[in-house]
Structure formats: structure tokens, C-alpha cells
Amino acid sequence: MNKSLTNGITIGECAVTAIGSYFKKWVNQEDPVRADQNPEALHQMRVGLRRLRSVLICFSPILPPEIGGLAPRLGKIMGILGRVRDLDVLREELEQNYLPLLPPDEQARLREYIALIPNQRQKRFARALKLLASPFYQKTKSTIQKWLQKPRLQESADFSVQEMLPTLMLPALKNLLIPNWDIRTTKELHDLRKQFKVVRYQLECFDPYFNEDLRQSLRHLRTAQDVLGFLHDRLVLMKSLSAKRWKSMPRLHELVKQHQSEDWRTWYSLHHNLDWLQVLLQIRNF
């Protein structure tokens, strides 16, 4: 690359470093996921995939089409793995955060429900294993692996991070300015949470170059994403139990609703204090 055209690290160097790091995080979890001894391995694989997908979207203007266009394929892989992860989260949430707080009769009923989860998870995990052995998965992985051995980039990759950051980040940040967010349903909440993750992971690639104001905004973004995650998990929990089961466990229902109310209050407070328009202006004037 012609570094005389840049001021410091180029956006291409930043992209290759980020893609290589998240690719490694993804593939390093393959054997632990197949062994299925610890659900954390599946979680970390999905984190690697999410971060990789986010940076492919972010850097797509400087990547060759065969690499930048892989984001949907990674999304499909994440979706299949996510169905297993949802059950791991559900079981952990019930066992650790609710079961100890229930009266004995409700504990017995909840244990009956928890005992049903492993069978459902086994079916979903079998599909995940089939995915990992599929030509679709192997081709997606090998395409990135071969490219990392000898990265090819567009000419604009020679520009500095400072020059390219507004071009790459403004489209994603603008999506967070949409005023009519409707997050009353699981899907709408999930979509907003995904958007927050994309923006967060993209911004984190450039954290070393940010001033303290932008770093503070990034910290708020992380916290807001965590709260959206809690809200999503509660909605999934509410949908997972039948009306009959909820009726037989009134204390559990009361606790979940209470936690939902607390999460909503936290979310609205965070959202009110995070000025996305100001963040956009800071990025534009970077």
C-alpha cells in the first residue's frame, strides 16, 4: 500500500486486522462446539461470527465483492447456531435467576419444564452439527481463509482511518436515529438489538482513534445493548411457557414482569441520555 497517501494506519490495514482477528475467534471455537462440553464455546463462536459479519458490512466499500458479500452467509450460520444458544440462555436464566426465588410448589413445576429443554436442544444441536459439516459452511470459511492469506482490497483502502471513518460509519449510525422504534414484540426488539450490535462492533474497530467523548458514547452503547439483551431474553421467556404453565406459577410470572419493568426503565433512561445526533456530528467531523 502507498502509505505516503495516508496519515498513519490505512483503513485497509485496519480492515484486514479486524477480519483476521474475528475469523480466528470464530474458527478457534469449532472443536469445542462440536465437543459440546461447555455452552460458552457456542456463545463465543457466535460472538466471533457477529463481529466478523459487522466488520464485513462496515468495510464492504473497500473489500472485493466475494468477501464483502459474505455477510448474509454468516447471518444464516449465526441463525442456526442461535437457536441452540437461545435454549442455553433460557435454561440458565430459569435455573439461576428464578428457580431459587420461587416457593417449593412452583420450583417443582419449573423443574418439570426445565427437564424438557435438553431434548429440544439436542434436536437443534444436531442441525448445528450438520451445518458445520456442510459444503455451505466449509466454503464460506475457506473463502475468508484464502483471502486472509493474500488480501486484495479496493484502491480506497489506501486512505487513512481518519479520512474513511465518516464514510464507513455514518450509514449504520443513521439507522439509530429512526424516531419510530416499535419494540413491543420479540422480533422488533431483536431487530433493534441486532442494529445496536452492528454499530457497536463497527465502532469498536476504531476505538483507538476516538476522543474521550466518542469513547463515552461507545460505553453507553454497550450498556444499552446489554439492556436490550435482557429485555429480549425476558420476552423469549414469556413466550416459551404456555398460558397453562404461567397460571400454575404466579410468583414466577410476577418476578418476570417485575424484571421487565426494571429493564424498560433502564432502557428509556439510557436512550434519553445518549444523543445519537451528537455522535453522528462527532463522526462526521472526525
N, C-alpha and C positions, 0 to 999 in steps of 0.2 A: 504494500500500500504506500502511496505517496504521502508521508507524514508532513511534508512541507506545506501541504494544503490544510493541515489541521492545527488545532490548538490543544495539544495533549492527546489523550486516547481517542481513537476514532470510534464512531458508532458501530462500525463493522467489528472491531476488536471486542467491543462491549457485547455485541450480539453473539459472537462465537463463544465467548467465555460463559455467558448465561446459558446458552443452549447446551453446551458441553456439560456444565455443572448439573443441570436438571435432568439431562439424559442419563447421566451416571447415577443420580439419585433414584431414578425410575428403575433402570435395569439391575441395579445392585439389590433390589428387593425381590427379584423374581424367584430365586431359590427359597428364601424364607416364606414367601407367599405360597408357593407350592407345598412346602412342608406344613404350613398352617398350624404352627405351634403357638404363635402369638398374633393376635389380631392387629397389633401395632404395625406389623410388616405390610399388611394390606393398606392400612392408613397411609404409611409413608410412601408406598408406591403411588397412591392416588395424589398425594401432595406433589410428588415429583412430576407426574403427568399434568396436573393442573398448572403448575408453574411453567412447565415446558410449553404447554398449549398457549398460555398467556403471552409468553415472550415471542412465540411464533407469530401470533396475531400482531403484537406490538411492532416487531421488526420486519413484518412482511414486505414493506416497501423497499427494503434493501436486500431481501432474500430472493433466491431463484424460485420460480413458481412451484417446483416439485418439492421444495422444503416448506415454504410459506403456506402452501395449500394442504399441509398435513393436519392442520388444527382440527378439522371435522373428524378425521380418523381417530385422533387422540380423544376427542369428545365421546366417540362411540365406545372406545375401550374403557374410559372412565365410567360411562353409564352402566356397563355390565358389572364392573368391579364395585360400583357404588351401591348396587342392590344388595350385595353381601355386606358392605360396610354399614348400611342402614340398620341391618339386624344386629350387628355388633354394638352399634351405638344404642339401639333400643334396649338391648339386654343389659348393658352397663348402666344405662340411666335408671332402669327399673330396679336393678339389684342394689345399686349404690346410693341412689338419691331418694328412692321412695320406699322400698321394702322395709328398711329399719324404722320408718316413721309411722307405719300402719299398725292398727290393732291386730291381735292374733288371728281373728277370723278373716280379715282382709289379706293378711300375709299369706294365709293358706291358699286363698283364691288366686292371689297374684303369682304364687309359686307354680300353681297349676298352669297358668298362662305362660310363664317363663319356660316351663318344661317343654312347650310346644315349639319354641323358637329354633332349637338346634336342627330339627328335622327340616324345617323350612330353609334354614341357612344351608344345609347340606345340598339341597337341590340347586340353590343359587350358586353355591361354590363350585359345583360340578360344571355349571355353564361357564364360570370364570376360568376353570382349568382348561376347558375345551377352547376357549378364546385364546389363552396363552400358547396353545399348541397349533393354532390356526395359521394358514398362509397369510391371512389378512394382517394378523398381529406381527408375524415374523417379517413380512415385507415392510411394514411401517417402521419397525425397529431398524432393520438393515439399511433402509434408505437414509435415515438420520446418521447412523453409524458410519456409513461410507462417506457421506458429505463431511462429517467432522474430521475425517482423515485428511481431506483436502478441500477446505471450504471455498466455495465460489460465491461471490456477492455482487450486487449491482454497483455501478460506479459511485452512486451516492453514499456507499459505505465508507468512503474515504473522508467524509466530513466529520467534524468533531462532535462529541456528545452534546456540547453546548449549542451547536448550530442545529442539530437534528431533533433534540428533545421536544420542542413545541410541536413540530410536525407529527411526531410519533404518538405523543400523549394526548393532545387536545381532543381527538375523536372519542377516545374512551371516557375522558373526564366530562365531556359534554353530555354523555348519556346519564350522568348522575345529577344533572340539572333539570331533568324531566320533572315537572311540578305535580303531575297527577299519578304518583305512585299509588297503586291499589294493592296493598299487601295483606288482604284479609284471607286469602286462600293459600294453601300449601304451594301451589305452582307459582303464584305471583311472588310469594316470599322467596321461594327457591330461585326464581329468575333474578330478583334483585340481589340476593346473596351472591349469585354467580357473578353479576356485574361488579359488585364490590371486590370480589376476589381477583377478577381480571385486572381491575385498576390497581389494586394493592400490589399484586405481584409484578406488574409492569413498573410501577413507581419504585419498588424496592431494587430494581436493577440499577437505578440511578441515584440511590440514596447517598453514595459517597460524594456526589456533586451538589447536593442540596444545601441551602442555608438552613438555619435553625427553625425558621417559620414553616418551611416545607416539611422538615422532619417532624415537627409537631403535628402538622396536618396528617402525615402518614401514620403517626401513632394513634390519632383519633380514628383514622380509617380502620386500622387493625381492630381497635376496640369495638367499633360499630359492626364490623364483620362478625366478631365473636358473638355479639348480642343477637344479630340476625340468625346466627347458627343455633343459639339457644331457642329462639322463637320457632325456627324451623323444626327442631327436634321435638318441641312440645306439640306442634301441630301434627307431626308424624305419629307421636304417641297417642294423641286424641283420636286419630283415625284408625289406629291399629287395633284398638279394643272395640268390641261390639257394644251396642247400646245395653244389651243384657249384662255384660260384664261390668260396664260402668255403673249400672244400677246396683250391682251387688258389692261395689267398692266405693261408697260415697266419700270416704275420707281421702282415698287416692284422687278422686275427681276434684275434690276441694283443694288439695295440695297443688295439683297441676294447674288449675285455674289461678291459684294464688301466685305461682311462679310465672305464669304467663303475664299477669298484670304487672308484676315487678319488672319483667323484661321489657314490656311495652313502655313503661315509664322511663327506663334507662335509655331505650332506643330514641324516644322523642327528645330527651334531653341532649343526647349526643348529636342527633340530627340538627337540632336547633343551634347548637354551638359550633358546628362545622360549616363554615362558609365556603361552599364549593365554588361560588363565583370568584371569591378571593384567590382560591387555589388556582383556578384557571388563569387569572390575571398574572399570578406569580410565575406559572409555567410559560405563559406567552412572553413575559418579559425576562425570561431566564438568561 
